[in-house]
Amino acid sequence: MTALVDSHCHLDFDDFAPERDAVVERAHAAGVGLMVTISTRVRRFERVLELVERYPSVFGTVGTHPQNAHEELDVTADELVRLAEHPKIVGFGEAGLDFHYDTSPPEAQEQGLRAHIAAARVAQLPLVIHARAADEAMIRVLEDEMGKGAFPALLHCFSSGTELARRGVALGLYVSFSGILTFKRSEDIRAIAAEVPADRLLVETDAPYLAPEPYRGRRNEPAYTANTAAVLARVRGWTEAETRRITTDNFFRLFSKTPRSALVAHEAAGAA
């Protein structure tokens, strides 16, 4: 059976420091054959590099989270492109707009987002987009920037409204669902997941945050990607095998720099 991909986690966070080896092993045991650890500060990028060089099944991105945007306005698209030349750095971000918390000025967030978009356009590597409580502004920026030239991108941990999903897909973006999809009060998110085109769907954990049911309230980890995938399967009327194949194929189509052999080797080992 095709292995799952956790397309978004934060293995570099201190939450995992005491047992990273065990966390990766548990992910493999749960059928998660590849993980992408997502950068949140370019000035701490060495933490991401350390992990991707340590674990064959872990890849990474480079970027600045919108809540940290004001701290790294000196990061240029050229610098991002240069840092992404590492063979195991497969995308940019996470960057975006988050107006839920007043931690970074909106104008700084937008400046940072546009710099990351420019890098994604030049390198043609996907931008992982964080969008929270900023649907209208995000639509405005994405449509404006896409008009300047196409770039690959992913709306990660989707928790926004139907219109952002629809307009994002129309622009060519992919949409990823996290443990939020499993929450009892997430009927609206499940309805969106039911309508996103099958060839644009990914799954993730956003670990250590947002653990899916039945682990809600605990520290999340990549192994729990399987729980979100199981709910996505029910929402779409797919089998477990179909869900794994579709979301994993979508991952490799979007994150095209990632060698599929990194996942196939795990599949073969699991089947042995």
LINJOPE-V888359 format. One line per field, one symbol per residue. phi: phi as a letter, one per 30 degrees, with the letter a starting at -180 (. if undefined). psi: psi as a letter, one per 40 degrees, with the letter a starting at -180 (. if undefined). burial: 1 if it has 24 or more other C-alpha atoms within 12 Angstrom, else 0. A space follows every 50 residues. Layout:
phi: ???
psi: ???
burial: ???
This chain:
phi: .eddcddabbddddecedadeddddddeddjccabcccdbbddcddddee ddddcecccbbblbdedceddbdddcdddddddddedcccacjcblbbcd cccbeedddddddddddedddddhcdcdccbbhbedddeeddddddddkd bdabddhdbcdedddddddddjdcbccceeecddccedddddddcdeedb cbbacieccheddccejcddaeededdddddeeddcicdedddddddded edddcdddddeddeddeddddd
psi: hhiihhehigeeiededefddddddddddeeheiihhhiehdefdddddd ddedhdehiiihahideedeefeehidddddddeehdeheaiahiahhed igdhidddddddddddddddddefiihhhhhhffddddddddddddeehi iiihhifheaidddddddddeeiihihaeddeidefddddddddehidee hiiidfheifhiifeheihiiddedddddddddddefiiddddddddddd ddddgeehhddddddddddde.
burial: 11111111111110010001001110111111111111111110101110 11001111111111111111011011101110110101111111111110 00010101111111111111111111111111011001101110110001 11111111111101111110111111111111100100111111011111 11111111111110110011111111111111101100010011111111 1111101111011101100000
